Amino acid sequence: MLSDLPIRKIIHVDMDAFYASVAQLDNPELKGKAIAVGGCETRGVISAASYEARKFGVKSAMSGNLAIKLCPELIFVKTNFERYKEISKRIRKIFLDYTDLVEPLSLDEAYLDVTKNKKGNPSASLIAQEIRERIFNEVGLTASAGISINKFIAKVASDYNKPNGQKTVNPEEVLSFLEHLDIRKFYGVGKVTAEKMYQKGIFTGLDLKSKSLDFLETHFGKSGRYYYHVVRGIHTSEVKPNRIRKSLAAERTFSENLSSEVFMLEKLNHIAEEVSKRLSKSKVAGKTITLKIKYSDFSLQTRSKTLPYYINDKDLIFKTAQDLLYQEQLNNSVRLLGISLSNLNTETKKTPEKESVSVQLKFGF
């Protein structure tokens, strides 16, 4: 039962349209305009879109060609990851003023466990509000936040009042909140899974809750157990400050589709060099190399090989990627190539267990 579980005060902070907002921050002339980060009018894939662009249906992972059709006045700006990292560090420094239990998910979002916090503030909601105000005043960007008893509900809640808002789900509200939630809002339920759930008569959390564990495991495999528990407010994963990296990758989208394997090898050589640099910078190595191929028709294929030893050397990465490229015939001309390394040597390292904080179900949020 929910009342028998450790109850924590978790905040999920999610920056609003981070890449696009940074571009508007650095160039005030872009404020209030529809902009897309990455891609271009004729080529490439968009990394992010401003809220002004989203009103036209423009979104991340969309081709620049389609985006400009949806929004003829769309402005394309280049990505600037060094700038994103710089601002992300400033935001993370604000988080650390409140708690050391900060788990970054990416440059623009993180979990914070403020059950015990440096300010001695018993209200997680007030802490979230203060953090958002500081981000706006000190960095110039807006953020949204979700506050609840575990990571799953906090993440779902952070999307509730976007942009520049927050949502608190108090302990006594958890079950009702989840029962009324559209199944598409459940973190971990993607488009394909949502369609499958619709076919099974699952449209809301209440519908999901009505299904037995056996039913969910039969139709959704290992994920079925996860769905069974989270809809009951059960998610015991702790905020882990030293999150272990699982993989490292680099990829390139080309200005023109590639048909010649000779040209592809040239591109793979550069990508392998980039991956090697990132591995060296992170002081890690990996055993499993995966080649990602996106064809001109946008179909995606991956090919993997696991070595008996860890590598981070550029030549070995390139040689393995080359072998994977020649492993089978290509289906079409290629618009994107990527290389990733997983099965990293970081996965053998153990992180110390965090103290489990158990409190009564009702307390100030």
Buried (B, 14 or more C-beta within 10 A) or exposed (E): EBEEBEBBBBBBBBBBBBBBBBBBBEEEEBEEBBBBBBBBBEBBBBBBBBBBBBEBEBBBEBBBEEBBBBBEEBBBBEBBEEBBEEBBEEBBEBBEEBBEBBBBBEBBBBBBBBBEBEEEBBBBBBBBBBBBEBBEEEBEBBBBBBBBBBBBBBBBBBBBEBEBBBBBBBBEBBBEBBBEBEBBBBBEBEEEBBEBBEEBEBBBBBBBBEBEEEBBBEBBEEBBEBBBBBBBBBBEEBBBBEBEEEBBBBBBBBEEBBEEBEEBBEBBBBBBBBBBEBBEEEEBBBBBBBBBBBBBEEEEBEBBBEBEEBBBEBEBBBBBBBEBBEEEEBEBBBBBBBBBBBBBEBBEEEEEEEEEBEEEBEBEB
